[in-house]
Amino acid sequence: MNLSEKLANYIIDTNYEQLPEEVVRFTKLCILDYFGSAIAGSTMDPIRKIDEFIKEMGGDPQANLITGGHSSVTQAALLNGASGHIVEQDDIHKGSIIHAATVVIPAALAIADWKQLSGEKLINAIAVGYEVCYRIGEAVSPSHYYYWHNTATCGTFGAAAAVAKLLHLNNEQTVYALGSAGTQAAGLWEFIEDGAMSKQLHPGKAAMNGVISALLAEKDFTAAQKILEGKRGFFEAMSNEYDIFKITKNLGEEYKILENSFKVHASCRHTHHAMDLMIELSEEKKISLDQIDRINVKTYQSALDITDNKAPTTQYASKFSMQFCTALALLKGQGSLEDFNEKSLWDDDVRNLMDYVNVIVDPEINNQYPEKWGAIVEIQMKSGEVISKKTDFPKGDPDNPVSEYKLLEKFMGLAKMWDEKDRKILSKMILNLEQVDDTRSLLSFKKGSMV
């Protein structure tokens, strides 16, 4: 039996009734966290452009859009996926380096919306989708991650798996869905050089491609049956080294969604360890900024590959600058969505402090990645004193968790463009999703905003 067949069996056999209560509860938190990010991103320029594109292209009003109105299930997955990724507050899995929510949830939500499916079915499909993409991401990381954006590439498999579950595809059709997903898997990191909008296109297209793959498979549209391990398949083509064993290890016995991390700061996750430490230092002791000689951030190579940017020129680029995020966190004592703005981007104190930040690969920390996303910060004072702190896990990681209350507070803050009453209605609905008979209500209850 090949890998796609084993995954297909898992997708088909995993039903809501067998999900542990902890998995159900945690999946609902992932959905709540997604909605906060998607609502916050829904009015931003890249999403407005995608929204305009969708309206120009047309489409049957099958599913709700996060921006309001309806379109086809594929267009809904595209826009709702893109919207969940733009404010850099969406979830992350450290082993696979995937933001699953912004790919798996919009794909599943579009189908559930269209088919008027229950909250139980949606929870089940999302948990399955997370499992599939996380396992594939773990198998190819970290080598795959240098050129390829795992959320886009591996996430496509998760979207296809979730939709396959909702459509009740048989084993052969599910294999086809995975095959079509794999042949469409794409997303290059080159956009990071320009701070381009491609980053939002990546999860949107991954969600959309997952939907397309499963819908075609439902019609017995054939695809590669060994898309993962085949000699010209995903593993061979898109990674220097991979571990097939990670696909099936404890498959069906554990739930990788429980390994998911939630983001506290509104920036690239690879900056969060340093930001956590700087915020702690700003709270613990008063540091005379004019007495700082150097700030060393010691971390793993992938963090440098993505965030070693000494001179960001846009707000979005600042979220991917370790130098900027480190300086901002020490000066502001926080790193919320409101802190990443035009004023802080060109703030003289932030810019001056950035010049003192030196980002270095630490061999020990690098060897522990991606199991640990660690960092050491050292503030060297002109007096010769060295102030140092270390962490292995950023806040929001399962080993450094945030509470359900904090996630609800995060949602209320990100969705603040809505009235408080509406935010409370939606959050309550999500946290009791297993009691919802028709998931259309998640994106259509708010009159005049999402209808």
LINNORSUL-V896144 format. One record per pair of residues at least 24 apart in sequence whose ideal C-beta (glycine too) atoms are under 7 Angstrom apart, sorted by the first residue. I is the first residue (numbers start at 1). GAP is how many residues later the second one is. Records with the same first field share a line. If there is no record, write none. Layout:
# LINNORSUL-V896144
I: GAP + GAP
This chain:
# LINNORSUL-V896144
2: 223 + 224 + 227
3: 225 + 226 + 241 + 244
4: 171 + 174 + 175 + 221 + 222 + 223 + 224
5: 166 + 170
6: 242 + 245
7: 125 + 171
8: 163 + 166 + 167 + 170
9: 162
10: 241 + 242
11: 117 + 121 + 150 + 153 + 154 + 163
12: 159 + 162
14: 114 + 238
15: 109
16: 104 + 105 + 107 + 108
19: 105 + 108
22: 236
23: 104 + 232 + 234 + 235
24: 99 + 410
26: 231 + 232
27: 96 + 99 + 100 + 230
28: 95 + 402 + 403 + 405
29: 375 + 378
30: 61 + 71 + 227 + 230
31: 74 + 95 + 399 + 402
32: 375 + 379 + 395 + 398 + 399
33: 58 + 68 + 229 + 374 + 378
34: 50 + 56 + 67 + 68 + 71
35: 376 + 391 + 395
36: 53 + 374 + 375 + 378 + 379
37: 47 + 50 + 52 + 53 + 377
38: 28 + 42 + 45 + 46
39: 27 + 375 + 376 + 378 + 379
40: 47 + 49 + 297 + 374 + 375
41: 42 + 43 + 45 + 46
42: 24 + 25 + 41
43: 374
44: 42
46: 36 + 40 + 151 + 154
47: 32 + 35 + 36 + 39
50: 28 + 29 + 32 + 154
51: 28
54: 25
62: 52
63: 47 + 50 + 51
64: 49 + 376 + 379 + 380 + 386
66: 377
68: 381 + 382
73: 37 + 38 + 41 + 138
74: 134 + 137 + 138
76: 34
77: 29 + 30 + 33 + 130 + 131 + 134
78: 126 + 127 + 129 + 130
79: 125
80: 26 + 29 + 30
81: 25 + 122 + 123 + 125 + 126 + 127
82: 118 + 119 + 121 + 122
84: 119
85: 114 + 115 + 118
86: 114
87: 179 + 250
88: 178 + 179 + 180 + 231
89: 174 + 177 + 248 + 325
90: 173
91: 169 + 170 + 171 + 172
92: 169 + 171 + 177
93: 41 + 166 + 167 + 168
94: 167 + 276 + 279 + 303
95: 39 + 43 + 164 + 275 + 276
96: 37 + 38 + 41 + 42 + 45 + 54 + 58
97: 40 + 44 + 48 + 53 + 273
98: 35 + 36 + 39 + 52 + 53 + 56 + 57
99: 52 + 104
100: 30 + 33 + 34 + 55 + 58
102: 49 + 101
103: 48 + 52 + 55 + 56 + 100 + 103 + 104
104: 25 + 26 + 29 + 51 + 54 + 55 + 58
106: 101
107: 52 + 55 + 56 + 100 + 103 + 104
108: 54 + 55 + 58
109: 330
110: 101
111: 52 + 55 + 56 + 100
112: 54 + 327
113: 326 + 327 + 330
115: 51
116: 322 + 324
117: 49 + 322
118: 318 + 319 + 321
119: 314 + 315 + 316 + 317 + 320
120: 314
121: 45
122: 311 + 317
123: 310 + 311
124: 41
125: 37 + 40 + 41
126: 36
127: 128 + 130
128: 33 + 34 + 37
129: 29 + 30 + 32 + 33
130: 28 + 126 + 127
131: 124 + 125 + 126
132: 25 + 26 + 29
133: 24 + 25
134: 122
135: 111 + 112 + 121
136: 92 + 111
138: 108
139: 103 + 104 + 105 + 107 + 108
140: 95 + 98 + 99 + 102
141: 229
142: 160 + 227 + 228
143: 96 + 97 + 98
144: 94 + 95
145: 157
146: 159
147: 41 + 42
148: 39 + 40 + 90
149: 38 + 39 + 40 + 53
151: 51 + 52 + 55
152: 34 + 35 + 50 + 51 + 53 + 54
153: 32 + 33 + 34 + 85
155: 48 + 51
156: 25 + 28 + 29 + 50 + 53 + 54
157: 24 + 25
159: 47 + 48 + 51 + 52
160: 50 + 53 + 54
163: 47 + 48 + 51
164: 50 + 53
167: 47 + 51
169: 45 + 48 + 49
173: 44 + 45 + 47
174: 43
175: 50
176: 41 + 45 + 46 + 47
177: 36 + 37 + 40
178: 49
179: 44 + 45 + 46 + 48
180: 33 + 36 + 37 + 43
181: 28 + 29 + 32
182: 42 + 45 + 46 + 51 + 52
183: 40 + 41 + 44
184: 25 + 29
185: 49
192: 114 + 128
195: 119 + 121 + 122
258: 140
259: 139
261: 135 + 136 + 137
262: 134 + 140 + 145
263: 133
264: 131 + 132 + 138
265: 70
266: 53 + 69 + 70 + 71 + 74
267: 52 + 58 + 68 + 73
268: 38 + 39 + 51 + 52
269: 125
270: 32 + 33 + 36 + 37
271: 36 + 51 + 54
272: 122 + 123
273: 26 + 100 + 101 + 102 + 118 + 121
274: 48 + 51 + 52 + 101 + 103
275: 50 + 51 + 54 + 60
276: 115 + 118 + 119
277: 98 + 100 + 112 + 114
278: 48 + 51 + 52 + 99
279: 50 + 54 + 55
280: 109
281: 49 + 106 + 108
282: 48 + 51
283: 50
287: 92
289: 64
291: 90 + 91 + 92
292: 64 + 87 + 89
293: 87 + 88 + 89
294: 62 + 64 + 86
295: 31 + 61 + 62 + 63 + 82 + 84
296: 62 + 64 + 82
297: 25 + 29 + 60 + 62 + 63 + 78 + 80
298: 62 + 64 + 67 + 77 + 78
299: 63 + 66 + 75 + 76
300: 61 + 65 + 66 + 69
301: 60 + 65
302: 67
304: 55 + 57
308: 51
310: 44
315: 25 + 26 + 27 + 30
318: 27
322: 37
323: 31 + 34 + 36
324: 26 + 30
326: 31
327: 26 + 27 + 30
337: 77
418: 28
422: 24
